[in-house]
């Protein structure tokens, strides 16, 4: 078959490339000439070469046999015919040099009734248009011989310059442009002009607009095209490409031609981009990637082994400006087209991950195909963001005062320990080039979740990946630079490593500082609090630290309850945070208001507390993330969007204040006269803590400005602006400042979206105790089949929702599931002696439940319920 012949020919090329006595190009050139001498001949009817198809008595052979014989003739240096004058201009289908030779200009008479003449007719086609494809397809259909079309596709789609010139949008040049082209052509040397003229003559019928030159970097038509194109436009007729693919890909033999051409094309493109800076010389080079990515069969199994990995490697070499242009172009695609490209790269990543055994010694980071596909997926990701519902305007203002540096800065510089990230938080270069942020997108074309690759997350060694992320070496890729492909659990682990390393760094600095200054060693952020005065003790201490030395907030938290023996290995801190949150968010204190309908808290605009108190609450929230503790905090999503730098808008009222949102939505949709029927003005009213009404003008003299059908959109926007931003501006800025005191050097903003920040702080609301049962381990003589263990899980599953939360609180120190759900919680149930009247106990720091072997299921239930209901305080066991 032709498919097998092409594969055999590729094999011949590979063997020829390894021949020790010739250069790569020469070997390839000779083998191709032998092959076409065997299949087509030299054109001389009186040829005496027994290995030429034109000689008398030559036995015709199929393509497979010809491919094998061509290699044999090359090895023995057999006679090679020169093309007969009648045959000149019929360049090899795969011979790029012949395609631009002077012989292309020779005159030939064609007879469409002769199959060989039909084949000869298309040998001068060095680039394609939709019309030319259909013309060749019709002729091949009449003869029921598609080999001419397969040859043309193989030649053009395996040649970068041929593909770049193909499927151009038909737009004739103006007189000024033609003069410009002619003027620039005169600057070429004679050989180039002659070659360009021949190429133009051969291709004139198909596309006059691009006939000035067929060689990359030589013609000026590409440059002029690019100057006229918008940043999100290319010179390819994309719709024509799609129609061509749709018509051709149904033919199995033709599809094989696309596949083999891509295998041959990709390494050359990679070389061009890596070493020859080809895109800067001819931005139309991007057309090649646009055309190939329109192939809807790229994700099929045939492409996954060789063709697609090689193409991804080439595409990953595109300069930043080219990647940005691709992203802008693809942002105009439909959701289905974006999803197809996502699935293409995801299938390659998954295929490579599953077919290899990655571990700590064989890192997935070292797999070129996976890395290249991830880099390509990043371009599609930003196209997905750009094409979504963007909000580029409503951005929070930066803090007026910079967060104070540590007083240890001079000493750090003295010891060679300069502050990290002085240039600010990490930003993706492509994000900067495009001038957008992921958080600007309210709703992408394709859900962000579809960009996460779970098999990759399972094999990723996050400790190694984090090291590559921090070191930023060119030869080691970190998947943390493409956080969209990571799930929240993996990103949380990366953040955990970052926080721990920063803690150890602060501890080391403290030790060195104490040695130099002779001061008392204090490597931890120590908080000693009284349980009944927890807010006064904790917030006063944190306020002192924030004022004197904010760097101490980066130390590992160590909490001690006065009069209790508990040693903080994590569990005491968990309870500390929970108690602080319960106190702070108590409506009686008045710092936050509570909505009974939404079960959410919001900043109290008329609170009597000063800004310092809100700063301290922000510090507590930041400390919880920094110390990997989950808080029972109930904020609407707009708070996390604001923390990430986006202001609240009308759409955010949907979950922050659904009643107000619905009212304003009805106002916008009202079909009658708003002014006459509703009689509202640009003055609104609120109530303070004591129920007194407070009036606020959305515009100057707002009480005199009626809301009409014409200005109601402005009214709604300003109403939302006041409710979510202006009314709580002082409180929120102080809160955000405290949060950033702890997280300003963290990759938090870089890695997480607002909804993931909520998950990070609050944990998962879904409590799947079956998943917890699956992952729980046993110690001290217990196992999964022990009687007491079976009775324990039967008892726990029979508990109500509140009782289950109490059990979690008793065992782990928090009643929320960690990021990823209860299945990610490593709980241990250990035997604590024989049957007894003692209650179960726990080590909350290590999620260990100490369970005596009770004699009956009823006794187990009674003892366990009493333990979780009345548990409070810590002691030494």
N, C-alpha and C positions, 0 to 999 in steps of 0.2 A: 504494500500500500504506500501511498505518498507520505502518509504520516510516518511509517516505519523508515522510509527512505530519508526523510528529513532528520529523524533521530539518528540514523546510521551516518548521515553526512555530518551531523554535529559530533558524533564519536570520532569520525575521521579527522575533523578539525582538531579535536582535543589531542589525538595521537600525533597528528602532524605538528602541533605546537610543541610537543615534547621532543621532536627530532633534534639531535644535538648539533647537526651540521648546518642548519639554516636558521634564518631569522623567522620570527613568527609570521610576519606579513607575507614573506616570500613563500613559505611552506603552504600557507592557506591559499595563496594565489595559484600555486601550481596544482594543488589537489582539485581546486574548483575547475581549472582549465581541463584537466584530465576527465573529470566527471562530465562536463558539457561536451567534450570531444566524443565521449562514449555515447551520450544520449542524443546529441544533435548533429555532431560532425563539424567539419571545418567549412563546408560549403563547396568544396572542389569535387566535382563529379568523377574526375579521373584520379582521385587521391589513392596512393598505393600503401598508405599506413594501415596495417591490419587492425590497429586499435582505434580506428576512426570510423564513426557511423556513416561518413560519406563515401568510404571505400566500397568497391564492388565486392559482393559476397560477404559483407559484414553481417553477422548474426545479431539482430536486435536483442537487447537485454532489458529487464525491468529496472526500475530505479534502485531497488535494493542491491541487485547484482552489480549495477554500474557504480554504486557508491563503494562497494567492497573492492571492485576492480581498479577504481581510481587510486585507492590507497596502495594497491600492489604495484601499479605502474609508477607511482611516485617513488616508491622504495627502490625500484630497479632503474630509475632515471630513464624510462622509456621515451621513445620519440614523441614529440609534441608538435602537432601541425600548427602552422601559422594560418590565421583566418584568411580564407579566399576573398578576393575583392567583392564578390557577390554577397559575401557573408558579413562584411565589415559593418560595424554599428550595432550588431546584435550582441550586446554585452551580456555577460553572465548574469543570471538572476541574483546572485549573491555578491557580485564583484563591484565594489564601490568605485574603484579606480576607473573601470571601463565605463561606468555610467556617466563620467564627465570627460571622456576622451573626445578628440576631434572627430572620430569616426561616427559619433552620434549625429553628425550633421549630414552624413551621406544619404543620397536619395535611394529609396527602395520602393518597388511596386508591390502592392499587397493584393493577394487574392483570398477573399474571405471564405471561399469554398475549400481551400486547402488548410488542413489543420495546422501544418507546420508554419504556413504563412500567418495564420491567426496568432500563433505563439510569437512569431517574430514581431508582429504588429505592436506588442505591448512591452518590448524590451527597452524602449526609450522612456517608459513611464517611470519617472524617478520620485514622484510624489502623487498623491491621490486627491480626487474630489469625489463628491457623492455621485455626480453624473458619470464620471469615468468608471467608478465601481459598477454602477448599474449597466453601463455599456458593455464592460467585460463580462459581467454576469449573464447578460442576455445572450451574448455570443457563445459563451461556454455552455449555457443551457441548451442552445440549439444543437451543439455538437456532443452534448452529454459528456463533456471533458472539462473538468474544472481545474486542470493543472495549470493553465495560463494564469488564472486568477490567484491560485495558491502561490505561484511564483512571484507575482506582482506584490501580493501581501507580504510574502517572506522577504522580498527585497526592500520594500518601503518601510515596513514595521520593524525591520532589524537595523535600519539606518537612521541615526539621530537626525541628520540633516533632511532626509526624505520625509520623516514624520513631522518635523517642525514645519515644513512647508505645506503639509497636507491639510485639507479641509478648512482652508482659509475662508473667511467671510467674504463674499463677493461685493467689493466696493471699488469702483474704478478710481484711478488716480486723477487728481486735478492737474491742469497744465503746469501749475507751479511745482507740484510734487514730481511730475515727470521731468521737468527741467532740473530739479534738484537731484533726481536719480541719475540723469545723464551726466551732470557735472561731477558727481562723485564717482561714476563709473570711469570717467576719463583719468582719474587718479590711479587706477589699477595698472599694473604692468600688462604688457601685451598678451602674455599667456593667459592670465586670469580673464582678460576681456574676451579673448577668443573662446575660452571654455564657457564663460557666462553667456556669450552670444549663442553658442551651440545649444546650451541647456534651455535658453529662452525659446529658441526655434522649435525644439522638441516638445516644449510644454505650453506653447503659446495658446493652443486651442482651449486648454483646460482653464487656465487662470491668468489672464493678462496682468492682474494686480501684483502677482508675485513672480513675474517672469524675469525680473532684472537680474536675479542671481539665485542659484540653488545651493550655494555654499555658505555655511554658517560663518558669520563674522566678516564675510567679504561684501555681501550685498548691503545696500543701505535701506532697502524696503522695510526690513524688520525694525530698524531704528525709527523710521518715520511712522510706522504703524504704532509703535509703542508710545511715541510722543502724543498721538491723537487719542489714545485709549485712556479711559478712566482707571483709577487705582483698582477697581474691581472688575475690569474687562480684560479679555484676551482676544487675539485675532482669530481664534478658532470658531467655526460654526458648530457649536456644541449640539444643537438639535440635529444637524446633518450627521454628525458622528453617531448619535444615538440611533438614528434611523438605519444607518449602515450596519451597526452592530446587531440591531434587531433582525435584520434581514439575513445576515451572514452567519450568525452564531448557531443557527439551527442546523447548519451543515457540518457534520463531524470532521470532515477532512479539512475544511476551511478553518474550523476552530483550532485544529492542531497547528495550522500555519501561524496563527496568532501566538499560540503558546511557545513554539520554537523560536519565533522571531523575538519574543520578549526575553528568552534565555540568552540569545545572542546580543540583544540590544543593551541590556542592563549593565554589564561590566564596562562597556564602552562609555555609557552615560556617567557611571560612577567616576570613571577616570577623568572624563571631561570636566566634571564639577569639582573634583578634588584637586586636579593639577593644572587645568587650563583656564579656570575662571570664566567659563564659557557664558554664563548667564549675564555677567556684566557687559560682555561684548554684544550679545544678542538676547535681550529679554524675551524674545519670542520662543526661546528654548523651553520656556514653561509650557508651551503648547503640547509638547511631548507627554508631559505628565497628565495634563487634562484629558488628552485622547486615550491614553492607556487606562486611566481610572474610570472611564465610561464603560469599559468592558464588564458586563454584568456577570461574567463567569469567573472573575478573578478569585473568588472564594471557593471555587470548586476544587476537589482533591488533586486534580492534575497539576494545578498551579502551586499547591502548598509546598511541594518538595524542593523545587529549584527556582522556578520562574518568579513567584511572588517574593520570596526572601531576597533574591538578587535585586528585584525592582525596588523593594523597600530600602535596601542599602543605598541604592542610587538616589532615591528620593530624600533620604535623610541627610544627604550631602548638600541639599539646596541651601543657598545663603538665606539669611534671615529675611531680607526684602522679598525674596521669591516665595518663601513660606507664607509671609503675610499676604502677598497677592493671591496665593492659592486660597487662603482662609477667607479673604474678602470675596473672591469669586464663588466659592462653595457656599458662602453664607446666603446666597440667593437661591440655592437649591431647595427642593421640597424636603420635608421631614423624611419621606421614604427614601429619597436619594442619599441623604446624610446617613440614614440607618444602614443602607446597603454598604456604604464605605466603612462604617463602624464595624459591621459584621465581618467584612473582608479582613481587616487588620486583627480583629479579635479572634477570628478562626485561626489565623496564622499563629498568633501568640499561644492560643490554647493547644493547637496541634504540636507546636515545638515543646511546650511545657509537659504535655502528656507523653510525648514520644521520647523524652529524655529523663534521666534520673538526676534531678538537681538536688544538691545538698550543700553543706558548709564547705566541702572541698571542690565541688563542681557547681559554682554559683550561676544562677540564672542571669546575673548581671553580665556574665562573660559570653552569653550567647548572642552573636551578632544579629541573627534574624529577629529575636525577641526585642532586642534593644532598638533596632531599626524600625520595626513595626510600631513600637510604642512612640517613637519620635514622629512617625507619620500620623499616628492616631491623634497626637497633640494638635496637628494642623486641623484635622477634622473637628476636634473638640472646640477649638476657638472659632471655627466656622459655625459650629452649632450655637455657640454663645452669641456671636455677631448676628446670626440669623434669627435669634429669639426675640423676646420682648425686652427691649433694653430701657434702662433708666439711667442715663448718663449725667443727669443734672443734679439730683438731690443728694449731695454729698455733705457729710458732717465736716465742720471746720476743724482744723488741727488745733491741738492744745496751744494756747498762747504762750504759756511758759513751758520750756523743755523740762522733762523729768530730770531732777537733779542727779548728778553722777555721785558715785561713792567717794567719800573722803580718802579712800585707799588708792585713788587713781594714780597719784604720783608714785606711790610705792610699787604699784603694779608695773608701771613703765620702767621703774628702776630694776625690777626683777624680770623684765621681759614678758610680763603678763598683761599686754594691752587689752583694753576692752574689745569684746567681739562686736561685730556688726555696727561699727561706728558710722558706716554709710547708710544705716537704716535697715529695715527689714528686707529680706530677699524678695525680688520681683522677677517673674519670668521674662526673659528678653523678648519673646514673641508677644507677650501681653503689652510690653512697653511699645514695641513697634506698631501694634494695632491701636494703641491708645485706649484700651478697655481693661476692665477687671471682671473676673468671673462674677463678683457680687453685683455688677451692673445689670446682670441678666435676671429678670424676674421669672421668666419661663423660657427655657431653651426649646429649640425645635424638637430635640430628642431628649428624654429624661436623662439627667446626669448619671443615674444608676446604671444605664446601659453601657457606660464607658468603663465600669469596674470589671476587672477580670479576676474572678474568684480562684481559678486554678493557679494563676500567677501569685496571688496573695498567699496561697497555701505553701508554695515552695520558696517564697522570698525570705532570705536570711536577713531579718531587719537590723540586727546589730551591725552586720557588714555593710548593708545598704546605707545606714545612717552615717557610718564612717566615710563612705564615698561622698555622701551628701555634704558633709562638713569640710572635707579636704578639697573637694572640687577639682580633682585631677582630670585631665583630658582623656586619659586612657581607661578610666573607670567610670561607668555610668551608674547613677543612682535613680531608682524609680521614684524617690521622693521629689525629684525635679519634675515629675509628671503625676502629681497627687490625684488627678482625676481617675487614674487606673487602680488606685488603692481603696480598699474599703475602710470604714471608720475604725475598725479594730486594728488594722495594720498601721494606720496613721497615728492612732493613739499610742501604739507601741513605740513608734518613732519619736513622738512627743515625750514619752516617758524616758527614753534614752537621753534626749536632749536635756530634760529637766534634771535627771540624775547626774549627768556629766557636769552640768552647771553647778549643782550642789557640791559635788566633789571638788570642783575648781574653787568655789568660794571657801570651802573648808581648808583647802591647801593654802590659799591666800591668807586666811585668818591665822593659820599656824606660822607662816613666814612673817606675817605682820607682828604677831605677838613676840617672836624671837627678836625682831629688830627693835621694837618699841619697848619690850619688857613688860607688856601688859598681860592681864589674865587671859588665858585661852578660852575662847567662846565660839566653837565651830558650828553651833546650831542656833536656829531661831527658837529660843526657849520662851515658852509662855506658861507661867504658873498662875492658875486661876482658881477662884472659889466657885463652887458649883452654883451657889445661890447669888453670886455677884458676877456672873460670867461676862456680861456685856461691859460693865465698868472696868473690870480687870483686863480683859482682852483688848478692847478698843483703845484704852489709855496706853497700854504697852505698845500696841501697833502704831499709834499716833506718834509716840516718842521715837520709835525706830524710823518711821517714814520721814520725820523731820531731821533726825541726826545722821542717819546712814541708811539710805534706801537699799543699798546693796545687801544689807542683812536680810531683806525679805527674800532674797534668792537662796538663802541657806535652807537646809532641811528643817522642817517644822518639828518641834519636840514639845508636846503638851503634857503638863502635870497638873492633876487636880489636887488641890490642897487637902491633906488628911486622908488621901487614898494611896494605895501601894502600887497601882498599875504602872507598868513600864511601857512607854509609848514605842511600839514597833509598828504603828499604823492604826491600830484599833482605837487607842485613846483619842487620836486626832480625828478619826471619823466621828466619834461621839461629840467631840468639841464642836466640830463644824455643824453638826445637826442641832445642838443646843443653841449655838449662836444664831443660826438661821431662824429657829423657832421664836427666839426673843426679838430679833430685828424686824421680822415680818409680822409681829403681833400688831393688829390694827390699833390697839390701845396706845401704842407708842406714837403712832401718827406719821411715821416716815413713808409708809406705803398705804395705798388704799386697796381694798379687796373687793372684787366683783363676784357676787354669789352666783351669777349666771354662768360666767366663763371660768370660775375658780382660778382667776389670774390676779396677780398683784401689779400695781402701777405706781409710779412715783407720785407722791402727794404734792400738788402744785403749791398748796398753802401750808406746808409743814413748817413748824417752828424750829426744827433742827437746823444747825448751820451746815455749810457745805462740807466741813471737815468730817462730819458724821457719814455723809454719803461717800466721801473718799475712802473712809475706813471699810465701808461695806464693799466697795469695789476691790479693795485689797483682799478682803476675805474671799471674794469670789475668785480672784486670781490665785490666791494661795491654795484653794481647793483644787483647781486645775493643776497647779504646779506640784502639789503633793499627791495627786492622783486620788482625790477623794470626791465622792459623789454627793451632791447637795439636793435636798428636797425643796427646790426653788421653782416657783410657777410664774414665769414671765411670759408675756406674749412674744411671738417671734420677732416683732419689730425691735425689741430691746437688743437682741443678738445682731440684727442687721445694723443697728445704730453703733454697736460696739465694733462692727467691722467697717464702719465708715459711711453708711448710707442713712440718710434721713428717712423718717416715716412719711408715708404718703397716704392718700385716700384708700388705696388698696389694703394698706396695713390695718386699717380700722376693722376689717372683716373679722379678725380674731382678737384685736385689742378691745374693741367696743362694737360688737355686732349689732346692737340695737341702733346706735347712731349711724353705723354704716348702712343699714337697711333703710333708714329714714332718708339719708342723703342720696342713696341710690334711687329711691322712689322720686325724689325731687328732680334728679337728672332725667328720669324716664317719663315724667309727667307731661301729658300731651296738651293739657289746657293752658290757661294763662297763669303763670306762677305768681306774677305780681298781684293780680286781682283775686285769685282764689286762696293763696296762702298768706299773703300780707306779711312777709318776713323781710328783715333788713340785714345789713352787714354788721349788726351788733348781736352778740350772743351772750348767754348767761350761764354761769356755773354756780355751784354751791360750795362753801368752804367747809371746814371740819364741824362747824356748829350749825350748819344748815342755812347760813345766810347767803343770799344771792350775790354773785359778783358779775358785773357787766364788763364786756370787753369788745372794743371796736376792731373788726377785722380790717377795716379801712378807716381813714380819717373821717370823722363825723359819720361813722357807719350807721348810726341810728336814723340818719336822714337819707340813706341810700337804699332803695328797695331792691330786692333780688328779683330779676326778670328772667325770661327765657334766654335772653342774650348773655347775661353775666352769671348765670347759675353755676357754670363750670368753674369760674373764678371763685365764687363763694364756697363751693365744695372743697376746692384745693386749699383755700386759705383757712377754712374751718379745720381741715385735717392737719395743716401745718401748725396751727395754734395748739390743737389738742395733743399732738404727738411730739412736737419740737419746742415751740416757743414757751408754752406754759410750764414746761419742766426743764428748761434749758440749763439753769444753774445746777439743779439737782443732778441731771444726767452728766453734765461735764465733769462734776466732781467725782461722780461714780466711775466714769470712764477713766479719769486720771488715776484713780486708785487701782483700777484693774490693770492699766498699762504699767504701773510701777512694778508689777510682778511679771507681766508677760511681754514687756516691750522688746526683749531680746529673743523671745521665743519665736519659732517658725509657725506659730498658731494661725496667723492670718494667711500665711502662704499655703498651709496644708488644708485648712478646714473652711467649709461654707457655713453660713449662719445656722442652718438646721443641724449641722454636725457639731457646732459649738454647744447648742442646747443639749444634744445627746452626751457630749463630753462632760458638761456640768451636772446635768440632771440624771444621767443614766437612762436606761431603757424602761419605759412604763409597762412593757409587756413582761409578765412574770410567768415563764414557762418552767414549771417545776419538773416536768417530765425530762426536759433537757438537763436540768440540774441533777436529776437522778442518774442520767446516763454518764455524766462526767465526774460524779462523786467518787472519791477513793476511800479506802478503809484501812484501819491500823489497829494494832493491839490484839489481834485475834478475830476481829470481825472480817467478813467478806460479803459479797453480794447475795449469797445464798443463806446467810445466817438468819435464824428465826427472828431475832430482835430487829434486824435490818429490814426484813420484809414487812414486819408489823409497823416499824417506824414510817416507812414510805406510804403504807396504806393509811396510817393515821394522818400524816402530813397532807396527803392528797384530799383527805376528807375535810380539812380546815376551810373556813371561809377566807375571803380575800384579805380581810383585816388581820386575821390570825396568821396567815401566811406572811404578811408584811412584818408582823411582830417577830416571827421566827427568823426572818432574814436579819432584822435589826439585832436580835439576840446573838446570832451566829457570826455575822459579818460586820456589824457596826453600822449598817445602813439598810434601809428598807427598799432600796432601789437596785435594779439589776445593772451590772456594768455594761459598757459599750459592747455590743454584740450579743447581749442577752445573758440569761443565767447559765447557758451552756459554756460560757467563757469563765465562769466562776469556779475556781478549783477548791471545792469544799472537801474536808476530810472528817470522817466520823470514826472516832477512836474509842476503844473499850475503856471504861473507867470502873473496873471492878465488877463483882457479882451483884446479885439482887440486893437492893438497899432502899432506904427511904429518902436518901439524898436526892436533890434535884440535879438535872443535867447542868453542866457548865460549859463555857466556851472560851477559846482564845480568839478574840475578834481580829487580832493583828494578823493571824494566819488562817482564818476561816476554819477553825477546828472545833467540832462539837464533841465534847466528852460525855459519852452516854453509858450509864451503868446497864448491866444486862438484867432488866426488870423481868419479873416472873410472868407477867401477863400483859396483854395488849391494853386492857383497861387501865392498869397502873401506869404504863408508859404514857398513855394519853393524858392522864390526870397530872403526872409529874411534869410533863413537857409543857402543858398549858400554864401551869403555875409558874414555871421558870420564865417563860417568854412574856407573861403578863406583868410580872412584878420585878423584872430585871432592871436594875439601875445601879451604877457605880462599878468600881473596879477593885479587885483585891489580888493578893498573891496566892497562887495555887501550888 
